[in-house]
Amino acid sequence: MKVVAATACPSGVAHTYMSAEALERAFKKAGHTIKVETQGSIGVENELTAADVAEADYVILTKDMGIKHEERFAGKKIVRIMIGDAIKKADAIVKKLEDHLGEQ
């Protein structure tokens, strides 16, 4: 499974990066490919390319605040999660997406 994600939190500091790390760790541990763009206080880092988005099975977006340029994900399967869930429940998110992909 290939996944892209964009994370952002209201303060744009710790939780933005903690959620990115948790998602990366969980998806890689499960043998999947993930690329996470962070939209923090210092701007956009690890920006997703059009090719990254096109190749993704799923797009994960944190919903605590708006993600910049969300229109680039039009037509993709989007999963919206709270930033705290990305940090605390990343393994469960992987499992849910694996289960959903298996049903198709």
N, CA, C and O atoms as a GROMACS GRO file, in nm:
protein
  416
    1MET      N    1   0.085  -0.117   0.000
    1MET     CA    2   0.000   0.000   0.000
    1MET      C    3   0.090   0.124   0.000
    1MET      O    4   0.191   0.130   0.070
    2LYS      N    5   0.050   0.222  -0.080
    2LYS     CA    6   0.121   0.350  -0.084
    2LYS      C    7   0.028   0.457  -0.028
    2LYS      O    8  -0.088   0.469  -0.067
    3VAL      N    9   0.083   0.534   0.064
    3VAL     CA   10   0.005   0.637   0.133
    3VAL      C   11   0.083   0.767   0.132
    3VAL      O   12   0.205   0.768   0.145
    4VAL      N   13   0.010   0.877   0.116
    4VAL     CA   14   0.068   1.009   0.140
    4VAL      C   15  -0.015   1.074   0.250
    4VAL      O   16  -0.132   1.041   0.269
    5ALA      N   17   0.048   1.164   0.323
    5ALA     CA   18  -0.021   1.231   0.432
    5ALA      C   19   0.028   1.375   0.441
    5ALA      O   20   0.138   1.409   0.399
    6ALA      N   21  -0.059   1.459   0.498
    6ALA     CA   22  -0.021   1.597   0.529
    6ALA      C   23  -0.067   1.623   0.671
    6ALA      O   24  -0.183   1.600   0.705
    7THR      N   25   0.024   1.671   0.754
    7THR     CA   26  -0.008   1.698   0.894
    7THR      C   27   0.011   1.845   0.925
    7THR      O   28   0.102   1.911   0.875
    8ALA      N   29  -0.080   1.896   1.010
    8ALA     CA   30  -0.072   2.035   1.056
    8ALA      C   31  -0.148   2.044   1.187
    8ALA      O   32  -0.250   1.979   1.205
    9CYS      N   33  -0.098   2.124   1.278
    9CYS     CA   34  -0.167   2.147   1.404
    9CYS      C   35  -0.180   2.298   1.424
    9CYS      O   36  -0.108   2.375   1.360
   10PRO      N   37  -0.271   2.341   1.512
   10PRO     CA   38  -0.293   2.485   1.531
   10PRO      C   39  -0.168   2.565   1.564
   10PRO      O   40  -0.152   2.677   1.517
   11SER      N   41  -0.079   2.509   1.645
   11SER     CA   42   0.042   2.585   1.680
   11SER      C   43   0.154   2.565   1.578
   11SER      O   44   0.247   2.645   1.571
   12GLY      N   45   0.144   2.457   1.499
   12GLY     CA   46   0.242   2.433   1.394
   12GLY      C   47   0.378   2.391   1.445
   12GLY      O   48   0.479   2.410   1.377
   13VAL      N   49   0.380   2.332   1.564
   13VAL     CA   50   0.509   2.294   1.619
   13VAL      C   51   0.511   2.143   1.646
   13VAL      O   52   0.510   2.064   1.552
   14ALA      N   53   0.513   2.105   1.770
   14ALA     CA   54   0.540   1.966   1.809
   14ALA      C   55   0.446   1.863   1.747
   14ALA      O   56   0.492   1.765   1.689
   15HIS      N   57   0.316   1.883   1.759
   15HIS     CA   58   0.223   1.780   1.713
   15HIS      C   59   0.229   1.756   1.562
   15HIS      O   60   0.207   1.644   1.517
   16THR      N   61   0.259   1.858   1.486
   16THR     CA   62   0.273   1.842   1.341
   16THR      C   63   0.380   1.737   1.312
   16THR      O   64   0.360   1.648   1.230
   17TYR      N   65   0.493   1.748   1.379
   17TYR     CA   66   0.606   1.659   1.353
   17TYR      C   67   0.592   1.525   1.425
   17TYR      O   68   0.634   1.422   1.372
   18MET      N   69   0.534   1.526   1.544
   18MET     CA   70   0.512   1.400   1.617
   18MET      C   71   0.416   1.310   1.539
   18MET      O   72   0.437   1.189   1.532
   19SER      N   73   0.312   1.368   1.481
   19SER     CA   74   0.217   1.288   1.404
   19SER      C   75   0.283   1.233   1.278
   19SER      O   76   0.259   1.118   1.241
   20ALA      N   77   0.364   1.312   1.212
   20ALA     CA   78   0.435   1.265   1.092
   20ALA      C   79   0.525   1.147   1.127
   20ALA      O   80   0.526   1.047   1.055
   21GLU      N   81   0.600   1.158   1.236
   21GLU     CA   82   0.690   1.050   1.277
   21GLU      C   83   0.613   0.924   1.313
   21GLU      O   84   0.655   0.814   1.278
   22ALA      N   85   0.501   0.938   1.384
   22ALA     CA   86   0.422   0.822   1.425
   22ALA      C   87   0.364   0.750   1.303
   22ALA      O   88   0.368   0.627   1.296
   23LEU      N   89   0.312   0.826   1.208
   23LEU     CA   90   0.257   0.765   1.086
   23LEU      C   91   0.366   0.695   1.006
   23LEU      O   92   0.348   0.582   0.961
   24GLU      N   93   0.479   0.761   0.989
   24GLU     CA   94   0.590   0.701   0.914
   24GLU      C   95   0.635   0.571   0.980
   24GLU      O   96   0.655   0.470   0.912
   25ARG      N   97   0.651   0.573   1.109
   25ARG     CA   98   0.696   0.454   1.183
   25ARG      C   99   0.596   0.339   1.167
   25ARG      O  100   0.637   0.226   1.138
   26ALA      N  101   0.468   0.366   1.186
   26ALA     CA  102   0.365   0.261   1.181
   26ALA      C  103   0.351   0.201   1.041
   26ALA      O  104   0.344   0.079   1.027
   27PHE      N  105   0.348   0.285   0.938
   27PHE     CA  106   0.332   0.233   0.803
   27PHE      C  107   0.455   0.156   0.757
   27PHE      O  108   0.442   0.052   0.694
   28LYS      N  109   0.572   0.206   0.787
   28LYS     CA  110   0.695   0.136   0.749
   28LYS      C  111   0.707   0.003   0.823
   28LYS      O  112   0.749  -0.097   0.765
   29LYS      N  113   0.670   0.001   0.951
   29LYS     CA  114   0.674  -0.122   1.030
   29LYS      C  115   0.584  -0.228   0.968
   29LYS      O  116   0.616  -0.347   0.972
   30ALA      N  117   0.473  -0.187   0.911
   30ALA     CA  118   0.377  -0.279   0.849
   30ALA      C  119   0.414  -0.312   0.704
   30ALA      O  120   0.343  -0.388   0.638
   31GLY      N  121   0.525  -0.257   0.654
   31GLY     CA  122   0.571  -0.289   0.520
   31GLY      C  123   0.511  -0.206   0.409
   31GLY      O  124   0.513  -0.246   0.293
   32HIS      N  125   0.456  -0.090   0.444
   32HIS     CA  126   0.393  -0.002   0.346
   32HIS      C  127   0.482   0.120   0.318
   32HIS      O  128   0.573   0.150   0.395
   33THR      N  129   0.452   0.187   0.209
   33THR     CA  130   0.523   0.308   0.171
   33THR      C  131   0.441   0.429   0.212
   33THR      O  132   0.321   0.435   0.184
   34ILE      N  133   0.505   0.525   0.276
   34ILE     CA  134   0.435   0.649   0.314
   34ILE      C  135   0.529   0.766   0.298
   34ILE      O  136   0.649   0.757   0.324
   35LYS      N  137   0.473   0.877   0.255
   35LYS     CA  138   0.545   1.005   0.252
   35LYS      C  139   0.456   1.107   0.321
   35LYS      O  140   0.338   1.120   0.287
   36VAL      N  141   0.513   1.178   0.417
   36VAL     CA  142   0.435   1.273   0.497
   36VAL      C  143   0.488   1.414   0.477
   36VAL      O  144   0.606   1.442   0.498
   37GLU      N  145   0.399   1.502   0.436
   37GLU     CA  146   0.428   1.644   0.425
   37GLU      C  147   0.388   1.710   0.557
   37GLU      O  148   0.279   1.684   0.608
   38THR      N  149   0.475   1.793   0.611
   38THR     CA  150   0.440   1.867   0.732
   38THR      C  151   0.417   2.013   0.697
   38THR      O  152   0.490   2.073   0.618
   39GLN      N  153   0.312   2.067   0.757
   39GLN     CA  154   0.279   2.208   0.738
   39GLN      C  155   0.287   2.274   0.875
   39GLN      O  156   0.186   2.296   0.941
   40GLY      N  157   0.411   2.304   0.914
   40GLY     CA  158   0.435   2.358   1.046
   40GLY      C  159   0.460   2.507   1.047
   40GLY      O  160   0.439   2.577   0.948
   41SER      N  161   0.507   2.554   1.160
   41SER     CA  162   0.530   2.697   1.177
   41SER      C  163   0.641   2.750   1.086
   41SER      O  164   0.646   2.870   1.060
   42ILE      N  165   0.728   2.661   1.039
   42ILE     CA  166   0.836   2.706   0.950
   42ILE      C  167   0.802   2.682   0.803
   42ILE      O  168   0.888   2.694   0.716
   43GLY      N  169   0.675   2.648   0.777
   43GLY     CA  170   0.630   2.629   0.640
   43GLY      C  171   0.614   2.482   0.604
   43GLY      O  172   0.614   2.395   0.691
   44VAL      N  173   0.599   2.458   0.475
   44VAL     CA  174   0.578   2.322   0.425
   44VAL      C  175   0.714   2.254   0.409
   44VAL      O  176   0.806   2.310   0.349
   45GLU      N  177   0.723   2.133   0.464
   45GLU     CA  178   0.845   2.054   0.449
   45GLU      C  179   0.808   1.918   0.392
   45GLU      O  180   0.698   1.868   0.416
   46ASN      N  181   0.900   1.858   0.317
   46ASN     CA  182   0.880   1.727   0.256
   46ASN      C  183   0.756   1.730   0.165
   46ASN      O  184   0.673   1.639   0.168
   47GLU      N  185   0.745   1.836   0.086
   47GLU     CA  186   0.626   1.861   0.005
   47GLU      C  187   0.594   1.744  -0.087
   47GLU      O  188   0.683   1.690  -0.154
   48LEU      N  189   0.468   1.706  -0.091
   48LEU     CA  190   0.422   1.597  -0.177
   48LEU      C  191   0.420   1.645  -0.322
   48LEU      O  192   0.374   1.756  -0.351
   49THR      N  193   0.471   1.563  -0.411
   49THR     CA  194   0.469   1.595  -0.553
   49THR      C  195   0.340   1.541  -0.616
   49THR      O  196   0.269   1.461  -0.556
   50ALA      N  197   0.312   1.586  -0.737
   50ALA     CA  198   0.195   1.536  -0.810
   50ALA      C  199   0.208   1.385  -0.830
   50ALA      O  200   0.109   1.313  -0.823
   51ALA      N  201   0.330   1.337  -0.854
   51ALA     CA  202   0.352   1.193  -0.872
   51ALA      C  203   0.326   1.117  -0.742
   51ALA      O  204   0.267   1.010  -0.744
   52ASP      N  205   0.369   1.173  -0.628
   52ASP     CA  206   0.342   1.110  -0.498
   52ASP      C  207   0.193   1.089  -0.479
   52ASP      O  208   0.148   0.981  -0.441
   53VAL      N  209   0.117   1.194  -0.506
   53VAL     CA  210  -0.028   1.189  -0.488
   53VAL      C  211  -0.091   1.091  -0.587
   53VAL      O  212  -0.178   1.012  -0.549
   54ALA      N  213  -0.049   1.096  -0.711
   54ALA     CA  214  -0.106   1.009  -0.815
   54ALA      C  215  -0.087   0.861  -0.782
   54ALA      O  216  -0.175   0.779  -0.810
   55GLU      N  217   0.027   0.827  -0.724
   55GLU     CA  218   0.059   0.687  -0.694
   55GLU      C  219  -0.003   0.636  -0.565
   55GLU      O  220   0.000   0.516  -0.538
   56ALA      N  221  -0.057   0.724  -0.484
   56ALA     CA  222  -0.108   0.687  -0.351
   56ALA      C  223  -0.240   0.613  -0.356
   56ALA      O  224  -0.330   0.649  -0.433
   57ASP      N  225  -0.252   0.510  -0.273
   57ASP     CA  226  -0.379   0.441  -0.254
   57ASP      C  227  -0.470   0.523  -0.164
   57ASP      O  228  -0.592   0.524  -0.181
   58TYR      N  229  -0.410   0.590  -0.067
   58TYR     CA  230  -0.484   0.672   0.029
   58TYR      C  231  -0.410   0.801   0.058
   58TYR      O  232  -0.288   0.809   0.045
   59VAL      N  233  -0.488   0.902   0.096
   59VAL     CA  234  -0.435   1.029   0.143
   59VAL      C  235  -0.485   1.047   0.286
   59VAL      O  236  -0.606   1.043   0.310
   60ILE      N  237  -0.394   1.068   0.379
   60ILE     CA  238  -0.431   1.094   0.518
   60ILE      C  239  -0.409   1.242   0.544
   60ILE      O  240  -0.301   1.295   0.520
   61LEU      N  241  -0.513   1.308   0.595
   61LEU     CA  242  -0.504   1.450   0.629
   61LEU      C  243  -0.546   1.469   0.773
   61LEU      O  244  -0.649   1.417   0.816
   62THR      N  245  -0.466   1.543   0.848
   62THR     CA  246  -0.511   1.576   0.983
   62THR      C  247  -0.617   1.685   0.971
   62THR      O  248  -0.610   1.770   0.882
   63LYS      N  249  -0.714   1.681   1.061
   63LYS     CA  250  -0.828   1.771   1.047
   63LYS      C  251  -0.839   1.874   1.158
   63LYS      O  252  -0.944   1.937   1.172
   64ASP      N  253  -0.736   1.893   1.236
   64ASP     CA  254  -0.740   1.991   1.344
   64ASP      C  255  -0.739   2.133   1.290
   64ASP      O  256  -0.785   2.226   1.357
   65MET      N  257  -0.686   2.149   1.171
   65MET     CA  258  -0.688   2.277   1.100
   65MET      C  259  -0.675   2.249   0.952
   65MET      O  260  -0.638   2.138   0.913
   66GLY      N  261  -0.703   2.346   0.869
   66GLY     CA  262  -0.701   2.326   0.725
   66GLY      C  263  -0.564   2.289   0.671
   66GLY      O  264  -0.462   2.340   0.717
   67ILE      N  265  -0.564   2.200   0.574
   67ILE     CA  266  -0.442   2.162   0.504
   67ILE      C  267  -0.431   2.250   0.379
   67ILE      O  268  -0.527   2.264   0.304
   68LYS      N  269  -0.315   2.308   0.358
   68LYS     CA  270  -0.294   2.395   0.243
   68LYS      C  271  -0.298   2.316   0.113
   68LYS      O  272  -0.246   2.205   0.105
   69HIS      N  273  -0.359   2.374   0.012
   69HIS     CA  274  -0.364   2.318  -0.123
   69HIS      C  275  -0.430   2.179  -0.126
   69HIS      O  276  -0.385   2.088  -0.195
   70GLU      N  277  -0.536   2.167  -0.049
   70GLU     CA  278  -0.605   2.038  -0.041
   70GLU      C  279  -0.666   1.995  -0.174
   70GLU      O  280  -0.691   1.876  -0.194
   71GLU      N  281  -0.688   2.088  -0.264
   71GLU     CA  282  -0.747   2.054  -0.393
   71GLU      C  283  -0.663   1.956  -0.473
   71GLU      O  284  -0.715   1.888  -0.562
   72ARG      N  285  -0.534   1.945  -0.444
   72ARG     CA  286  -0.447   1.853  -0.518
   72ARG      C  287  -0.480   1.707  -0.490
   72ARG      O  288  -0.430   1.617  -0.559
   73PHE      N  289  -0.564   1.682  -0.389
   73PHE     CA  290  -0.602   1.545  -0.354
   73PHE      C  291  -0.738   1.506  -0.411
   73PHE      O  292  -0.790   1.399  -0.379
   74ALA      N  293  -0.796   1.590  -0.495
   74ALA     CA  294  -0.927   1.563  -0.554
   74ALA      C  295  -0.925   1.428  -0.626
   74ALA      O  296  -0.833   1.397  -0.701
   75GLY      N  297  -1.029   1.349  -0.602
   75GLY     CA  298  -1.040   1.219  -0.667
   75GLY      C  299  -0.970   1.106  -0.595
   75GLY      O  300  -0.982   0.990  -0.635
   76LYS      N  301  -0.896   1.136  -0.489
   76LYS     CA  302  -0.824   1.033  -0.414
   76LYS      C  303  -0.909   0.990  -0.292
   76LYS      O  304  -0.997   1.063  -0.249
   77LYS      N  305  -0.880   0.873  -0.240
   77LYS     CA  306  -0.945   0.827  -0.117
   77LYS      C  307  -0.880   0.901  -0.001
   77LYS      O  308  -0.762   0.881   0.028
   78ILE      N  309  -0.958   0.986   0.065
   78ILE     CA  310  -0.904   1.070   0.172
   78ILE      C  311  -0.954   1.021   0.307
   78ILE      O  312  -1.073   0.994   0.325
   79VAL      N  313  -0.862   1.009   0.400
   79VAL     CA  314  -0.892   0.972   0.538
   79VAL      C  315  -0.855   1.091   0.625
   79VAL      O  316  -0.740   1.136   0.625
   80ARG      N  317  -0.953   1.142   0.699
   80ARG     CA  318  -0.928   1.257   0.787
   80ARG      C  319  -0.921   1.209   0.931
   80ARG      O  320  -1.010   1.139   0.980
   81ILE      N  321  -0.814   1.250   0.997
   81ILE     CA  322  -0.794   1.206   1.135
   81ILE      C  323  -0.754   1.324   1.223
   81ILE      O  324  -0.702   1.425   1.176
   82MET      N  325  -0.781   1.309   1.351
   82MET     CA  326  -0.734   1.408   1.448
   82MET      C  327  -0.583   1.389   1.464
   82MET      O  328  -0.532   1.277   1.456
   83ILE      N  329  -0.514   1.496   1.488
   83ILE     CA  330  -0.369   1.488   1.499
   83ILE      C  331  -0.328   1.400   1.617
   83ILE      O  332  -0.227   1.330   1.611
   84GLY      N  333  -0.406   1.405   1.725
   84GLY     CA  334  -0.377   1.320   1.841
   84GLY      C  335  -0.389   1.172   1.807
   84GLY      O  336  -0.313   1.090   1.858
   85ASP      N  337  -0.485   1.138   1.722
   85ASP     CA  338  -0.500   0.998   1.680
   85ASP      C  339  -0.382   0.954   1.594
   85ASP      O  340  -0.339   0.839   1.602
   86ALA      N  341  -0.330   1.044   1.513
   86ALA     CA  342  -0.213   1.010   1.433
   86ALA      C  343  -0.095   0.974   1.523
   86ALA      O  344  -0.015   0.887   1.491
   87ILE      N  345  -0.086   1.043   1.635
   87ILE     CA  346   0.024   1.019   1.728
   87ILE      C  347   0.000   0.892   1.811
   87ILE      O  348   0.088   0.808   1.825
   88LYS      N  349  -0.120   0.880   1.866
   88LYS     CA  350  -0.150   0.772   1.961
   88LYS      C  351  -0.203   0.645   1.898
   88LYS      O  352  -0.191   0.537   1.958
   89LYS      N  353  -0.261   0.654   1.780
   89LYS     CA  354  -0.329   0.538   1.720
   89LYS      C  355  -0.281   0.507   1.578
   89LYS      O  356  -0.358   0.456   1.497
   90ALA      N  357  -0.157   0.536   1.550
   90ALA     CA  358  -0.105   0.516   1.414
   90ALA      C  359  -0.114   0.370   1.370
   90ALA      O  360  -0.148   0.343   1.254
   91ASP      N  361  -0.085   0.277   1.459
   91ASP     CA  362  -0.094   0.135   1.422
   91ASP      C  363  -0.237   0.096   1.387
   91ASP      O  364  -0.258   0.020   1.293
   92ALA      N  365  -0.334   0.148   1.460
   92ALA     CA  366  -0.475   0.120   1.432
   92ALA      C  367  -0.518   0.180   1.299
   92ALA      O  368  -0.598   0.121   1.227
   93ILE      N  369  -0.464   0.295   1.265
   93ILE     CA  370  -0.493   0.358   1.136
   93ILE      C  371  -0.442   0.269   1.022
   93ILE      O  372  -0.511   0.249   0.922
   94VAL      N  373  -0.321   0.217   1.038
   94VAL     CA  374  -0.266   0.125   0.938
   94VAL      C  375  -0.359   0.006   0.921
   94VAL      O  376  -0.393  -0.031   0.809
   95LYS      N  377  -0.399  -0.055   1.031
   95LYS     CA  378  -0.485  -0.174   1.027
   95LYS      C  379  -0.617  -0.144   0.957
   95LYS      O  380  -0.663  -0.224   0.875
   96LYS      N  381  -0.678  -0.031   0.989
   96LYS     CA  382  -0.806   0.005   0.924
   96LYS      C  383  -0.790   0.020   0.773
   96LYS      O  384  -0.875  -0.025   0.697
   97LEU      N  385  -0.681   0.082   0.731
   97LEU     CA  386  -0.660   0.100   0.588
   97LEU      C  387  -0.629  -0.034   0.520
   97LEU      O  388  -0.672  -0.059   0.408
   98GLU      N  389  -0.553  -0.120   0.588
   98GLU     CA  390  -0.527  -0.253   0.533
   98GLU      C  391  -0.658  -0.330   0.518
   98GLU      O  392  -0.681  -0.392   0.414
   99ASP      N  393  -0.742  -0.325   0.619
   99ASP     CA  394  -0.872  -0.394   0.613
   99ASP      C  395  -0.957  -0.339   0.501
   99ASP      O  396  -1.020  -0.414   0.426
  100HIS      N  397  -0.960  -0.208   0.489
  100HIS     CA  398  -1.043  -0.145   0.385
  100HIS      C  399  -0.991  -0.179   0.245
  100HIS      O  400  -1.070  -0.207   0.155
  101LEU      N  401  -0.861  -0.178   0.227
  101LEU     CA  402  -0.803  -0.209   0.096
  101LEU      C  403  -0.831  -0.354   0.059
  101LEU      O  404  -0.853  -0.386  -0.058
  102GLY      N  405  -0.831  -0.442   0.159
  102GLY     CA  406  -0.859  -0.583   0.136
  102GLY      C  407  -1.002  -0.610   0.095
  102GLY      O  408  -1.030  -0.710   0.029
  103GLU      N  409  -1.095  -0.522   0.132
  103GLU     CA  410  -1.236  -0.539   0.099
  103GLU      C  411  -1.267  -0.503  -0.045
  103GLU      O  412  -1.374  -0.538  -0.095
  104GLN      N  413  -1.178  -0.434  -0.111
  104GLN     CA  414  -1.208  -0.385  -0.246
  104GLN      C  415  -1.179  -0.488  -0.351
  104GLN      O  416  -1.198  -0.463  -0.470
   0.00000   0.00000   0.00000
